[in-house]
């Protein structure tokens, strides 16, 4: 294999740079993420201010909106997204998320309540879609 690659390079010359132009139409795509700001050392009345920033960026023109968040929870995601879209005055056709925990991890039981947050979200979704917890075969 190495000999074939060497022979090919001798005939065709060195590697050529490949460039794929990315075109981002206005209003097509937005990206959102949380940024941990604890390392900035912000203090209020001498106490550390532990916080995150929720940020939404329009890819085409780099319009940016940010707000303070205190966790990467589903609730913080929804609140930040809603506030950003209100500020924008519309919504992009596509929304890109990274692997944030609010989007990719199963939510654990909230220690301040007796009901897991996942269960509340699931109940709301099921009430909107008319589904319940039992399978059709179990009825």
Buried (B, 14 or more C-beta within 10 A) or exposed (E): EEEEEEEEEEEEEEEEEEEEEEEEEEBEBBBBBBEEBEEEEEEEEEEEEEBBBBBBBBBBEEBEBBBEBEEBBBBBBEBBBEBBBEEBEEEBEEEEEEEBBBEEEEBEEBEEEEEBBBBBBEEEEEEEEEEEEEEEEEE
